[in-house]
Amino acid sequence: MKSKSIKIIFCILAAGFGLTACKTETEKPKEQSLVVQTTNGEIKGSLNDSVYAYKGIPYAQAERFMPPQDPEAWEEVRETTEFGPVARQVVPWYPDSVQSEKELYSLNVWSRGINDGKKRPVMVWLHGGGFFVGASNDPMTYGEALAKKGDIVVVSVNHRLNILGFLDLSAYGDAYENSANVGMLDIVKALEWTKNNIANFGGDPADVTIVGESGGGGKVGTLMCMPAAKGLFNKAIIQSGTLINSMTKEKSQALAAKVLEKLNIRPEELQKLDTLDYKALVKGGNEAVAEMGGARTPGSSGMFGFAPSADGDVLLQQPFSPGFADISKDIPVMIGSTLNEIMPVAYGNKTLTLEQAKDTLAQQYGDRTDKYVELYANAYPDFTPQDLLSIDKTFRPFTIRTADARAEESSAPVYAYILTWKSPVEDYSKGSFHGLDIPLAFNTVDLRPDWTGESEEAWELADKMSSAWINFVKTANPNVEGVLPAWEPYTAENGATMYFDNECKIVYNHDRELMNFIRPLE
């Protein structure tokens, strides 16, 4: 990111990055060769602070709009010490020089042991940024800290995004039958690679947890509705990912027809898409989305555009509507959000009074303002006037709805959380903003000090949250005895939710009435 303003914008829109470094001292592994055999050839990584790292490992290749295939094999030992290119996208923080359409199919692995016969639990991280931007190479989400602290194997993935990942050309021939979802099929291919190769990195291919924040959480939910992904993962963590994707086959095919119209390409000329300049393709796609769906309203719960399409085949249904497909009924789930998420916050106004806050609230709630304040006080007794104007109204209501549905549809445990700890960093106005849980869960506070600061409070909370994430990856249970209060599984009746703050506690349906008041859901 090239400026503080760009960092803040990216936090709100995409949030989802991280590196590693952990305070926990662990025994260093014995020195050994850095070469690992994969199904496509030998690779050589690096050993840093007791953790083996392999970056930019090819897991697939693909032609434009086509499903991923195995990568070409190589004969010489391949150096994997640098991240691979990121997916094509139009953003200011990734210049064209680090992007690639052909070479983006890479993943990264961190582990405390290679070729040692051990079976460590595996965590596969899916980056944020909706389905249109983002990458797996942000310092905040490097897997070194979690691998070192928890002795787990961490994998992160790059895959196709935006129009290249989700343009539905299925109406124009069998060759394009899966084009609406190739971005997600890339992730499935990466999970297949993990199943076939992770044992050589000290991981257990039969014990894989998929984890993601924001758009990454949406990808986790989507995989839970994809038959091709069944059996490739065993547990799931969804962080601030419950926005509703509205794309159906009918909608995605209609959008593709509009894209062709904007590009002046007739159906019989579809081969022109194979060589069309990426930015020209994006321009046509953006114009088509704007004409059909209009600009997305900030805070709206739905998504229309280039995102996975529920076709009843590759994707059985959209996730969070309200639950998931039956094929994933046995998957334990941890799900949560942050207090403020993408809301504009009032924490910069240090002199705001309760009456001033009520005056602002009255513009929305009118004569129901006092009721809103009463419900907020019941949910958060230690609230400030600034809190009243800053509460998340998008992710939390749908997180409750999804957790309710999941607990009803599955006998597998559901664990819910909410992060209320506020960043002390002035640039972020001390909010509990979208993505703040990432460096805390990855134990990478020192690698994202512009988000968390580096206080003892930040490190202590990171230790608690990363321990919970590690334990869920290992056991499907996030409890950390002696560190966190007993965390019981969620039901709609008990609403049991871990409240992450300087003082962590379990709350029970603490904000259900407030969320129903703010955003009544069916």
Beta strands, then each sheet from edge to edge (+ up, - down):
strand 1: 35-38
strand 2: 41-44
strand 3: 46-48
strand 4: 51-58
strand 5: 78-79
strand 6: 106-111
strand 7: 120-126
strand 8: 153-157
strand 9: 203-213
strand 10: 235-239
strand 11: 244-245
strand 12: 302-303
strand 13: 333-338
strand 14: 414-419
strand 15: 496-500
strand 16: 505-508
sheet 1: 1+ 2- 5-
sheet 2: 3+ 4- 6+ 8- 7- 9- 10- 13- 14- 15- 16+
sheet 3: 11+ 12+
end
